[in-house]
Each structure stands twice: as structure tokens, then as C-alpha cells.
């Protein structure tokens, strides 16, 4: 077996993928432990050594992929993602680039490219982006209209919450997330008893309608992705069956030709025997 084929078999094997996943998880734990001062003072050398070993494993894996895939490597988005994450770790972390040391934790995101189920989720989210963008525009319009109304209605009595358009936008975003919205509503209702109508309608529209649309779009995208994968698998099975049937038909046709040829030879032998005179004694 050629060297390139053996390297491709090694990189694509399940055992190698499990090793890479284990290295990613161990590296994620060590990076987290480095944030604990007591652990860093006591086991800093060990943690740094594990970090360097993990980086060496990632670099070796990328080098093997580049060797196997060559030009196809740059056409795969997940390969470029892995290359960028590992490349950041290789940048000298000194001087003005010392901030890149904190970006080493991005290696944990390599689980997205290694684990197929996580990769499908990310693909579904990216596929849902156009629909999510439309819903985001709708949510922005709702927030803007509600902020202008709240500034005009409650700005004079509650300037800490609705004194300006920016303050109103921030307050309504807080209300939309459900964070202490009742405190804001009660503070406004001290001066405007009917203000509860505004807050209830805003929460119903922004939280229970618009935000749920985000979930609906993502779920629909994941269902479409699963259906597409199922159809792809079905097409592959059907294609394999057609190819198998075609190969079987070719074999049957060849066998028939051989049988006819054998029958023709046998008939010729019988005819020649019948034409020959009987042997003389």
C-alpha cells in the first residue's frame, strides 16, 4: 500500500478520531486549570508540557491532512477552521501578541469539526442564518418602535429607564430577556398605572412570538438537513442497487453467451460424428 494511502487510512480511522477528541478534552481541562493560581503555581510546568504535547498532536494531524488531501484541503471549510485555530497557537506569544495566549482555548472548538453530530448542528445553524436575519430585522423594528413609544410616554417620569432612546432600547432589551422586568414595570406604574398594558404587549410580541421564531427557524433548518442527509443516503443505496443489478445482468448475459457457444460447439461435434462413416473392422 502506498505511503499516502496508509496515512489517509490512519488519519480517517475511528481510533485516530477518538485520540484527537481525547487530546482536545484534556487540553481544555489543562487550559482551565491554568486559570487557578494555586494549581498553576504547583503544577504549572506539567500543565505547560501537556499544552505543548497537545499542540504537537494538532500540528501533526493537520500536516497529515495536508499531505493526504493536498489541494482539497483548502476547499474544506472545517479544515480551514482547524488550521486557523491551531495557527493562532503557533504565533509567538510575546510583546504585543501576548493576548493571543488567551485564544489557546479556541482549540476546544475543534470538537465542532471532529464530532460529526456537532458538525451537523453547526451546519444547520449556518443554513438557518438567512431566516434568522429576517427575524432579527423584525425584532429590531419591534424594539425601535417600542423604545420610541416608551421614551415619549415614560421618559419624563422615569428618566433612569426611559430618559433617552438609548436608555429605552437597553431597558426594553432587559425586559425582553426577562431580567428584573417586573421591577422596571412597577417603577413606571407608580406614575402610570396603565403602563402594565405596554409591558405585557411588548413581552408577548418580543419574547413569546419573535424569539420563538428563532427557535422555529433553527429547528426547521435541522430537520431539512436531516431530511437531505436521509435522501442522500437513500440515493446512495439506490445507486448501489442499480449498479449491482447492472453487474448481475452483465454476468447473466455473459453466461448465456458462453452457454450458447458451448451448445454450438456440441452441436458441431454431434454433426461431424453423424457424417463420418462407421469404422471398418
N, C-alpha and C positions, 0 to 999 in steps of 0.2 A: 504494500500500500504506500503511495507517495506520502512524503512528509506533510504536505499541505492538507491532504485528506485526513491524516491522523490528527493533526492539530484541530481541524474543523470538528472531527468526532469528539475530541476531548473537550473543546470549548462548549459544544452544544449538548453534552451529556447531562443527565439529571444530577449526577453526583457532583459535577463541577458547579452547577447552578446552586445546589444546596450548600456547597462550601462557600460560594460567594455571598449567599444570603446570611450564613453564619458569621462571616467576616464583617459584613455590614452591621449586623446587630451588635456584635462585640465592640466594634469601633464606635457605634453610637453610645454604648454604655460607658466606654472609656472617656469619650468626649464629655459626657455628662458628669462623670466623676471628677474631671479636671476643674469643674466649677466649684467644687467643695474644697475650701482652703486646707482643712485638716488632712483630707485624703491626698491632696496634691503635695503637701509638704512631706508626707510619709511615703507615698508610692509614686511620686512624680516621675522618677526615672523609668519605672515599669510601664506607666501609662504612656509615656512618650515613645517607648520602644514598641509597644503594641500598636500605637498610631502609625509609626513608620513601617511596621510589617504590613499593616492593613493597606497603606498607601502603595507599598511594593506589589501586593497582590492585585490591587486595582490596575496599576500600570501594566503589569504582566498580562492581565486579562485583555485590556484594551489593545496592547501590542499584538496579542494573538488574534484578536478580531480583525485588526487592520491587515495582518498578514494573510488571513484567510479570505476576507471579503474584498480587500483592495479598493477598487473604485466604488463598489456597492456600499462601502462603509459610510461614505458621506451622504448617501441617498436615504439612509435610515435615520429619522428624527431622534429616535431613542439613543442611537449611537452618538449623535452629536451632543445630546443632553449629558450622557455619561462622560464624554470627552471634556465638556466644559466644566463639569463638577470636579473631575479629577485634575484637570488643568489648573484650576484655581488653587488646589492644594500644592501644586508644584511651583507656584510663584514664590520667590524669596520673600519671607515674611519679616522684613526688617525695614526700619525707617518709616516712610510714609505708607508703606504697604502692610504694616503690622495689623491693620484692621482685617486683612484677609485671613488672619488666623482664626477669627470667629466664624468665617464662612466654611471652615472644615466640616461643620455639622451638616452642610448640604450633602455630604456623602450619604447620609441616611436616606435621602430622597432617591438614591439608586434603587431602593426597593420597588419604586414605581416602574422601573424598566426591567427589573429582574423577575418580579412576581407577575404572572400573566393576568390574574384576576384584577390586581391593582391597575395594570396597564389598560384593561378594558374599561374600568371606571373612569380613568383619566381621558381615554378616547371618547367616551360617551359625554363627559363634561365639555370637552372641546367641540364635539358635534352639536352640543346644545347652546353654544355661545351666541349664534345669530338670534335665536329665540329669546335668550336671556337679555341680549342687548335691547331688544324691543321692550321687554318688560321693565328694564332699568330706566329707559326713557319715560315710560308711563309712570313709574314710581317717582322720578324726578319732577314730572309735571304735577303730580299729586302733592308732593312736598312743597313745591314752589307756590302753588295756589293756596294751600293751607297756611303757609308761612306768611304770605301777604295778608290774608284774612286775619290771622292771629295778631299780626303786628298792628293792624288798624283797630281791631276790637279790644285787645288786651294790653297793648303797648303802654298806654298812659298809666294804667293801674298796676301793672306788673312788669316794670322795665327790666328786672333781673332775668326774666324769662323771654319776654317778647318786646324788648325795647328797640330792637333793630331787626332788619331782615336776617342778618347772620345769626343773631341770638335766637330768633324764632326757628330758623332752619335747624340749629343744633338742638333746641328744646324738643321740636317735633320729631327729630330723629331719635332722641332719647325716649320719647313717648312711644314711637313705633316699635322700638326694641323691647318695650315693657319694663324698662328700668325706672322705678320710682315715679311712674306716670301719675299715680293717684295723688302723690304729694303736689305735683305741679297742678293737677286739676283742682284739688281742694284749695290751693293758694289763690287760684284765679276765681274760683266760685265764691270766695269771701266777698269779692266785689261784683261778680257777675254770676248770680245763682243759676242762670240757664246755660252756663258755659259747658255743663256736662254733655249737652247735646253735641256741641262741636267736637269734643274729645271722643265721644262714643262713635260718632260717624267717621272721624278720622281713623281711629283704630280699626274699625270694621273694614274700611276701604284699604288701608295701607298694610295691615298685618294679616287679616283673615282672607283677603282677596289677592292683593298684589304679590305678597311674599309667598303665598301658596302657589301662585302661578309659576314662580321659580322652581318649586319642587316638582310641579306637574311637568314642566318642560324637561327637567333633568331626567325624571322617571321615563318620560316618553322617549327621550334620546337613548337611554339604556335599553329600553325594550326594542327599539328599532335596531340597535347594534346587535342585540342577542338574536333578533329575527334574521338579520343579514348574515350573521355567522352561521345560524342554522341552515339558511338557504345555501350558503357556500358549501357547507358540509354535505348537504343533500345533493348539490350539483356534482361534487367530487365523487360521491358514491354512485350516482347515476352514470357519470362519465366512465368510472372504473368498470361498471357492469357492462356498458356498451362496448368498451374495449375488450373485456373478457369474452362477451358474446361474439364479437367480430373475430377474435383469435380462434375461438372454438369453431366458428363457421369455416374459417380458413383451413383448420386442421381436418374437419369433416370433408371439405371439398378435396383436399389433397389425398385423403384416404380413399375417396370414391374414385379419383383418377388412378390411383395405384391399383385398386381392385379391378377397374375396367381394363387396365393394362395387363394385369395378371390373367384376367379372363380371356383377353385377346391372345396372349401367348399360349394359353392352354388349348384354345380352340384351334390354333395353328398346328400345334403338336398333334392333336387328335386327327386333323385333316390329313397331315402328312403320313400318319400311320395307316390311315384308311386307304390312301392312294398306293402305298408300297405293296408289291406282290407278296404272297405268302412265301416264306422261306422254303427252299427246296431241301429235300432230305438227301 
